Amino acid sequence: MEKKYVENICCEVEKESVKEYHAMAPEIVQTSSFHFPTAEDFIACSDDEKNNYVYTRGTNPTTEILEKKLARLEGGEKCKVFSSGMGAIAATMFTLLEQGDHVIMVNTIYGEALALIKYMEKFGIERTKIDVSSTDEIALEIKKNTKMIYFESPSSQKFELLDLEKIAAMAKKQQIFTVIDSTWASPLFQHPLSYGIDLVIHSCSKYIGGHSDIVAGAVIGSERLVDNIFENGHQSLGATNSPFNSWLAIRGLRTLAVRMNHQHQAIIQVLDHLLKDHRIAKIFHPYCGTVEQKDLADKYLSGYGSLFAIDLVDEDFGKLKNFLNALEVVTIGVSWGGFESLALPAFKGNNLAAIEKRGLSPAHVRLYVGLEEPMSIVEDIQQALDTAYGK
């Protein structure tokens, strides 16, 4: 069959009208680029790629559906989705910071975010990493060149809450950007933008995806800020989310409320049992926090995420490994937010200095309560503690 004949058939079939249908799920627009009927159309779209479909590295219909849903859930004007949470963090830092700026990093945050800011020192970005017991302490670290306050609330590993309104107020007075990684709470259980925070970042790999099968990230805020991040950080760094992963995240959003409601109830049930266990020295979660922390939880959280941490009663590395190896329902693994419950030790036998610098005990274990029956998770953790410590 001649090449020209094959090409003609393909073009004719593609141009033919198809039967009308109404798909229940949004379609995956799996294409790298888009064509245009005229040169004028191409020129007009190319002049405003953030609002037109030219090349999927910039915008794509499936990804745009996800972005609009996330923006609405967070109460933001606009959202940009990336191929990872670190893609969103890196693009935000790259766009908003310049040589001579100072960043305040508050409490225990995602390690790669800390590593990125440390690396950016070679470009003249100054950083201060602080651990605070009160939000008011942040003001003591603000300098004339402070450009950004970056934090998680609740934070990674220790799950401390900060007062979002106070942070936003002190920052706006001095024209400082406020950026929160709000992955722990999901877009359902906390809405930082409504308290004056400038930008919200999510790892969509976690609760939003919900099935441990995607890696993606998002940044949500004002149209002005998000468009700036699109034009600079997103387009220059190229952390483009694939249409298929965007579709999977849309699928995850459809069950987000059901899953989060289950996990809110499950984490309370699990923690109520573990609080009584003498082999656990401390539990890190807002539900188990101080009076001040519970007040902040009541103010900012409409539900509890199911990621928490424990310190075992001693720092014996052998007992820690025995505990982890005895787990049957709970799986050892990184990330979280999917079906399966997870355990992740802070200490790996060769990183003591690093975890002590983060203010963590060698007996610290992060745990995630998944979608299994809550009591099966409790019983699994308790039998693993039995193996490591005895009853």
RODO-2510 file (C-alpha; in nm, 4 decimals, decimal comma):
residues 391
     n   res          X          Y          Z
     1     m     0,0000     0,0000     0,0000
     2     e     0,1444     0,3344    -0,1048
     3     k     0,2519     0,5719     0,1699
     4     k     0,0476     0,8596     0,0301
     5     y    -0,2653     0,6422     0,0209
     6     v    -0,2216     0,5428     0,3873
     7     e    -0,1711     0,9052     0,4891
     8     n    -0,4859     1,0107     0,3047
     9     i    -0,6956     0,7429     0,4751
    10     c    -0,5651     0,8412     0,8199
    11     c    -0,6418     1,2079     0,7608
    12     e    -0,9883     1,1356     0,6229
    13     v    -1,0855     0,9095     0,9145
    14     e    -0,9637     1,1619     1,1700
    15     k    -1,1710     1,4335     1,0061
    16     e    -1,4873     1,2246     0,9921
    17     s    -1,7465     1,2996     1,2563
    18     v    -1,7867     1,0310     1,5202
    19     k    -2,1069     0,9266     1,6902
    20     e    -2,2081     1,1560     1,9712
    21     y    -2,1288     1,0245     2,3170
    22     h    -2,1149     1,1545     2,6721
    23     a    -1,8334     0,9909     2,8677
    24     m    -1,8871     0,9638     3,2428
    25     a    -1,5182     1,0187     3,3138
    26     p    -1,3169     1,3004     3,1561
    27     e    -1,1099     1,1957     2,8592
    28     i    -0,7342     1,1523     2,8574
    29     v    -0,6064     1,3913     2,5926
    30     q    -0,2902     1,1919     2,5243
    31     t    -0,1125     1,4186     2,2817
    32     s     0,2145     1,6066     2,2839
    33     s     0,1005     1,8910     2,0607
    34     f    -0,2034     2,0553     1,9043
    35     h    -0,2647     2,1735     1,5476
    36     f    -0,4268     2,4950     1,4270
    37     p    -0,6579     2,5738     1,1363
    38     t    -0,4807     2,8978     1,0448
    39     a    -0,1535     3,0791     1,1020
    40     e    -0,3459     3,3524     1,2801
    41     d    -0,4871     3,1020     1,5314
    42     f    -0,1428     2,9573     1,5951
    43     i     0,0120     3,3007     1,6532
    44     a    -0,2669     3,4078     1,8902
    45     c    -0,2436     3,0888     2,0992
    46     s     0,1353     3,0958     2,1085
    47     d     0,1254     3,4463     2,2511
    48     d    -0,0682     3,3189     2,5563
    49     e     0,0290     2,9560     2,6028
    50     k    -0,0773     2,9444     2,9668
    51     n    -0,4403     2,9889     2,8566
    52     n    -0,4290     2,7960     2,5283
    53     y    -0,3365     2,4468     2,4117
    54     v    -0,0161     2,4572     2,2085
    55     y     0,2132     2,1930     2,3531
    56     t     0,1414     1,9590     2,6453
    57     r     0,4625     2,0702     2,8172
    58     g     0,2677     2,3903     2,8833
    59     t    -0,1034     2,3150     2,8999
    60     n    -0,3237     2,0133     2,8304
    61     p    -0,7047     1,9720     2,8543
    62     t    -0,6905     1,6786     3,0983
    63     t    -0,4383     1,8502     3,3228
    64     e    -0,6401     2,1713     3,3086
    65     i    -0,9472     1,9878     3,4441
    66     l    -0,7375     1,8697     3,7406
    67     e    -0,6009     2,2196     3,7952
    68     k    -0,9458     2,3764     3,7999
    69     k    -1,0736     2,1165     4,0454
    70     l    -0,7793     2,1667     4,2822
    71     a    -0,8067     2,5457     4,2644
    72     r    -1,1749     2,5282     4,3542
    73     l    -1,1157     2,2818     4,6391
    74     e    -0,8491     2,5089     4,7906
    75     g    -1,0430     2,8297     4,7267
    76     g    -0,7662     2,9622     4,5021
    77     e    -0,7866     3,1560     4,1795
    78     k    -0,5564     2,9241     3,9881
    79     c    -0,3536     2,6029     4,0119
    80     k    -0,0578     2,4644     3,8230
    81     v     0,0134     2,0922     3,8301
    82     f     0,3621     1,9394     3,8087
    83     s     0,5134     1,5943     3,7621
    84     s     0,6055     1,5750     4,1328
    85     g     0,5639     1,7614     4,4584
    86     m     0,9295     1,8613     4,4368
    87     g     0,8610     1,9928     4,0881
    88     a     0,6022     2,2286     4,2383
    89     i     0,8346     2,3288     4,5242
    90     a     1,1348     2,3848     4,2967
    91     a     0,9358     2,5902     4,0443
    92     t     0,7958     2,8079     4,3242
    93     m     1,1408     2,8724     4,4742
    94     f     1,2974     2,9307     4,1320
    95     t     1,0286     3,1836     4,0384
    96     l     0,9889     3,3849     4,3593
    97     l     1,3476     3,3995     4,4897
    98     e     1,6447     3,5891     4,3549
    99     q     2,0052     3,6546     4,4536
   100     g     2,0305     3,8149     4,7971
   101     d     1,6931     3,6923     4,9237
   102     h     1,6466     3,5217     5,2599
   103     v     1,4143     3,2243     5,3265
   104     i     1,2876     3,1087     5,6666
   105     m     1,2195     2,7338     5,6823
   106     v     1,0050     2,6484     5,9854
   107     n     1,0024     2,3231     6,1846
   108     t     1,0471     1,9749     6,0370
   109     i     0,9664     1,9933     5,6678
   110     y     1,0226     1,7603     5,3736
   111     g     1,3929     1,6827     5,3544
   112     e     1,4259     1,7428     4,9802
   113     a     1,2773     2,0916     5,0190
   114     l     1,5462     2,1690     5,2766
   115     a     1,8133     2,0241     5,0489
   116     l     1,6951     2,2415     4,7600
   117     i     1,7217     2,5655     4,9598
   118     k     2,0631     2,4618     5,0876
   119     y     2,1738     2,3976     4,7290
   120     m     2,0430     2,7390     4,6209
   121     e     2,2987     2,9042     4,8514
   122     k     2,5397     2,8896     4,5570
   123     f     2,3031     3,1273     4,3750
   124     g     2,3075     3,3742     4,6642
   125     i     1,9931     3,2598     4,8461
   126     e     2,0241     3,2825     5,2244
   127     r     1,8325     3,0464     5,4518
   128     t     1,7448     3,0144     5,8184
   129     k     1,6108     2,6824     5,9463
   130     i     1,4267     2,7174     6,2782
   131     d     1,2269     2,4965     6,5126
   132     v     0,9692     2,6902     6,7107
   133     s     0,7299     2,6060     6,9909
   134     s     0,5218     2,9163     6,9184
   135     t     0,4365     3,0883     6,5900
   136     d     0,5392     3,4238     6,7415
   137     e     0,9034     3,3091     6,7400
   138     i     0,9133     3,3264     6,3605
   139     a     0,9064     3,7080     6,3734
   140     l     1,2431     3,7056     6,5539
   141     e     1,4102     3,5560     6,2452
   142     i     1,2770     3,8035     5,9868
   143     k     1,5469     4,0150     5,8211
   144     k     1,5364     4,3079     5,5813
   145     n     1,6002     4,0691     5,2921
   146     t     1,3538     3,7985     5,4005
   147     k     1,1491     3,7093     5,0923
   148     m     0,9723     3,3877     5,1899
   149     i     0,8466     3,1920     5,4910
   150     y     0,8175     2,8251     5,3939
   151     f     0,6552     2,5708     5,6237
   152     e     0,4290     2,2722     5,6685
   153     s     0,1405     2,2722     5,9137
   154     p     0,1138     2,0094     6,0459
   155     s     0,4857     1,9571     5,9886
   156     s     0,6600     1,6426     5,8680
   157     q     0,7698     1,3862     6,1263
   158     k     0,6533     1,5780     6,4358
   159     f     0,3234     1,7157     6,3023
   160     e     0,3316     2,0488     6,4843
   161     l     0,0701     2,3077     6,3865
   162     l     0,1414     2,6767     6,3301
   163     d    -0,0974     2,9722     6,3464
   164     l    -0,1663     3,0478     5,9797
   165     e    -0,3308     3,3854     6,0409
   166     k    -0,0351     3,5083     6,2467
   167     i     0,2159     3,3984     5,9853
   168     a     0,0190     3,5641     5,7053
   169     a    -0,0232     3,8883     5,9009
   170     m     0,3440     3,9249     5,9969
   171     a     0,4530     3,8421     5,6420
   172     k     0,2183     4,0787     5,4605
   173     k     0,3406     4,3726     5,6675
   174     q     0,6868     4,3224     5,5194
   175     q     0,5896     4,1922     5,1736
   176     i     0,7127     3,8392     5,2425
   177     f     0,5725     3,5430     5,0508
   178     t     0,4137     3,2681     5,2596
   179     v     0,4209     2,9149     5,1180
   180     i     0,2712     2,6111     5,2929
   181     d     0,2984     2,2448     5,2033
   182     s    -0,0496     2,1336     5,3104
   183     t    -0,0303     1,7747     5,1866
   184     w    -0,0964     1,6220     5,5309
   185     a    -0,4418     1,7787     5,5589
   186     s    -0,5404     1,7456     5,1904
   187     p    -0,7529     2,0149     5,0215
   188     l    -1,0489     1,8964     5,2309
   189     f    -0,9286     1,9358     5,5898
   190     q    -0,7468     2,2715     5,5731
   191     h    -0,7735     2,5875     5,3590
   192     p    -0,4669     2,8074     5,4191
   193     l    -0,5512     3,0597     5,1450
   194     s    -0,8599     3,1683     5,3357
   195     y    -0,6325     3,2770     5,6241
   196     g    -0,4055     3,4898     5,4068
   197     i    -0,1339     3,2399     5,3064
   198     d    -0,0072     3,3173     4,9540
   199     l     0,0544     2,9723     4,8078
   200     v    -0,0465     2,6152     4,8925
   201     i     0,1572     2,3199     4,7680
   202     h     0,0358     1,9593     4,7535
   203     s     0,2058     1,6351     4,6729
   204     c    -0,0684     1,4817     4,4581
   205     s     0,1099     1,1472     4,5002
   206     k    -0,0493     1,1240     4,8455
   207     y    -0,4198     1,1661     4,9328
   208     i    -0,5168     1,3320     4,6050
   209     g    -0,3972     1,0401     4,3927
   210     g    -0,4992     0,7998     4,6651
   211     h    -0,3848     0,4739     4,5044
   212     s    -0,0015     0,4739     4,5226
   213     d     0,0205     0,4816     4,1439
   214     i     0,1176     0,8396     4,0519
   215     v     0,3798     1,0994     4,1325
   216     a     0,2565     1,4579     4,0879
   217     g     0,2417     1,7953     4,2617
   218     a     0,0459     2,1191     4,2553
   219     v     0,0718     2,4821     4,3603
   220     i    -0,2429     2,6899     4,4183
   221     g    -0,2886     3,0610     4,4849
   222     s    -0,3693     3,3885     4,3147
   223     e    -0,3800     3,4029     3,9358
   224     r    -0,0922     3,6527     3,9400
   225     l     0,1425     3,4289     4,1382
   226     v     0,0493     3,1031     3,9679
   227     d     0,0822     3,2559     3,6197
   228     n     0,4274     3,3795     3,7187
   229     i     0,5236     3,0305     3,8366
   230     f     0,3872     2,8838     3,5115
   231     e     0,5788     3,1215     3,2878
   232     n     0,9082     3,0832     3,4729
   233     g     0,9422     2,7848     3,7059
   234     h     0,7119     2,5463     3,5184
   235     q     0,8200     2,6254     3,1643
   236     s     1,1904     2,6562     3,2424
   237     l     1,2305     2,3530     3,4683
   238     g     0,9986     2,1328     3,2623
   239     a     0,8364     1,9264     3,5383
   240     t     0,5305     1,8553     3,3207
   241     n     0,2610     1,6219     3,4465
   242     s     0,1530     1,3616     3,1937
   243     p    -0,2129     1,3635     3,0807
   244     f    -0,2540     1,0079     3,2103
   245     n    -0,1265     1,0971     3,5586
   246     s    -0,3558     1,4003     3,5605
   247     w    -0,6455     1,1683     3,4750
   248     l    -0,5492     0,9344     3,7595
   249     a    -0,5421     1,2297     4,0002
   250     i    -0,8904     1,3325     3,8809
   251     r    -1,0037     0,9780     3,9530
   252     g    -0,8528     1,0094     4,3011
   253     l    -1,0376     1,3350     4,3680
   254     r    -1,3692     1,1602     4,3028
   255     t    -1,3225     0,9437     4,6121
   256     l    -1,1196     1,1882     4,8221
   257     a    -1,4037     1,2857     5,0567
   258     v    -1,5022     0,9230     5,1216
   259     r    -1,1432     0,8163     5,1849
   260     m    -1,0577     1,1131     5,4070
   261     n    -1,3693     1,0650     5,6175
   262     h    -1,2763     0,6980     5,6710
   263     q    -0,9167     0,7840     5,7563
   264     h    -1,0222     1,0597     5,9965
   265     q    -1,2267     0,8053     6,1895
   266     a    -0,9599     0,5368     6,1573
   267     i    -0,6717     0,7458     6,2914
   268     i    -0,8688     0,8390     6,6029
   269     q    -0,9484     0,4730     6,6676
   270     v    -0,5869     0,3666     6,6134
   271     l    -0,4411     0,6434     6,8309
   272     d    -0,6882     0,5794     7,1132
   273     h    -0,5473     0,2267     7,1395
   274     l    -0,1805     0,3135     7,0928
   275     l    -0,1928     0,5888     7,3556
   276     k    -0,2317     0,3123     7,6150
   277     d     0,0730     0,1143     7,4995
   278     h     0,3690     0,1411     7,7398
   279     r     0,6164     0,0467     7,4657
   280     i     0,5492     0,3733     7,2850
   281     a     0,7267     0,6698     7,4476
   282     k     0,5516     0,9407     7,2460
   283     i     0,2951     0,9833     6,9701
   284     f     0,3219     1,2731     6,7239
   285     h    -0,0158     1,3825     6,5857
   286     p    -0,2434     1,6845     6,6432
   287     y    -0,4985     1,4564     6,8095
   288     c    -0,2394     1,3843     7,0798
   289     g    -0,1005     1,7375     7,1003
   290     t    -0,0807     1,9950     7,3767
   291     v    -0,3720     2,2206     7,4659
   292     e    -0,2270     2,4920     7,2420
   293     q    -0,1839     2,2482     6,9544
   294     k    -0,5386     2,1203     6,9933
   295     d    -0,6668     2,4779     6,9875
   296     l    -0,4848     2,5322     6,6567
   297     a    -0,6266     2,2057     6,5244
   298     d    -0,9781     2,3156     6,6195
   299     k    -0,9242     2,6472     6,4416
   300     y    -0,7639     2,5283     6,1182
   301     l    -0,8456     2,1598     6,0671
   302     s    -1,1868     2,0200     5,9783
   303     g    -1,0539     1,6653     6,0032
   304     y    -0,7433     1,4624     6,0830
   305     g    -0,4979     1,3208     5,8332
   306     s    -0,3881     0,9657     5,9116
   307     l    -0,0111     1,0156     5,9001
   308     f     0,1545     1,0154     6,2438
   309     a     0,4739     0,9084     6,4174
   310     i     0,5856     0,7313     6,7312
   311     d     0,9011     0,7153     6,9401
   312     l     0,9615     0,3668     7,0745
   313     v     1,0592     0,3377     7,4408
   314     d     1,4303     0,2880     7,3745
   315     e     1,6831     0,3504     7,0985
   316     d     1,7914    -0,0099     7,0460
   317     f     1,8351    -0,0444     6,6684
   318     g     1,7893    -0,4205     6,6863
   319     k     1,4496    -0,3837     6,8535
   320     l     1,3512    -0,1218     6,5975
   321     k     1,4297    -0,3629     6,3133
   322     n     1,2503    -0,6473     6,4919
   323     f     0,9419    -0,4253     6,5221
   324     l     0,9480    -0,3344     6,1541
   325     n     1,0151    -0,6878     6,0342
   326     a     0,7277    -0,8264     6,2418
   327     l     0,4671    -0,6038     6,0770
   328     e     0,2268    -0,7953     5,8543
   329     v    -0,0627    -0,5627     5,7669
   330     v     0,1522    -0,2510     5,7735
   331     t     0,4129    -0,2343     5,4942
   332     i     0,7597    -0,0804     5,5166
   333     g     0,7779     0,1903     5,2535
   334     v     0,8088     0,5573     5,1636
   335     s     0,5333     0,7996     5,0657
   336     w     0,1741     0,7545     5,1874
   337     g    -0,1856     0,8373     5,0996
   338     g    -0,2791     0,5129     4,9245
   339     f    -0,4694     0,2047     5,0332
   340     e    -0,1880     0,0338     5,2213
   341     s    -0,0751     0,1302     5,5726
   342     l     0,2964     0,2113     5,5924
   343     a     0,5877     0,2332     5,8353
   344     l     0,9050     0,4345     5,7755
   345     p     1,1925     0,4462     6,0287
   346     a     1,3886     0,7698     6,0599
   347     f     1,7077     0,5866     6,1591
   348     k     1,8657     0,3562     5,8996
   349     g     2,1750     0,2632     6,0960
   350     n     2,4019     0,5099     5,9170
   351     n     2,2273     0,8494     5,9415
   352     l     2,2349     0,9314     6,3132
   353     a     2,3839     1,2799     6,2686
   354     a     2,1239     1,3696     6,0061
   355     i     1,8226     1,2687     6,2133
   356     e     1,9597     1,4318     6,5288
   357     k     1,9996     1,7522     6,3282
   358     r     1,6294     1,7234     6,2423
   359     g     1,5508     1,6810     6,6112
   360     l     1,4422     1,3185     6,5786
   361     s     1,5101     1,0191     6,7982
   362     p     1,6707     0,7035     6,6534
   363     a     1,3566     0,5311     6,7809
   364     h     1,1294     0,7518     6,5638
   365     v     0,8974     0,5712     6,3216
   366     r     0,6508     0,7418     6,0876
   367     l     0,3291     0,5488     6,0382
   368     y     0,0426     0,5888     5,7939
   369     v    -0,3045     0,4467     5,8549
   370     g    -0,4425     0,3359     5,5212
   371     l    -0,7810     0,1990     5,4217
   372     e    -0,7590    -0,1386     5,5947
   373     e    -0,9902    -0,2109     5,8871
   374     p    -0,8557     0,0063     6,1744
   375     m    -0,8421    -0,2673     6,4372
   376     s    -0,6395    -0,4902     6,2057
   377     i    -0,3813    -0,2098     6,1951
   378     v    -0,3855    -0,1714     6,5749
   379     e    -0,3469    -0,5459     6,6278
   380     d    -0,0627    -0,5601     6,3750
   381     i     0,1318    -0,2796     6,5434
   382     q     0,0755    -0,4360     6,8844
   383     q     0,1899    -0,7833     6,7787
   384     a     0,5015    -0,6267     6,6238
   385     l     0,5685    -0,4487     6,9529
   386     d     0,5217    -0,7826     7,1284
   387     t     0,7896    -0,9327     6,9044
   388     a     1,0335    -0,6493     6,9692
   389     y     0,9695    -0,5826     7,3384
   390     g     0,7493    -0,8553     7,4771
   391     k     0,4068    -0,7878     7,6235
***
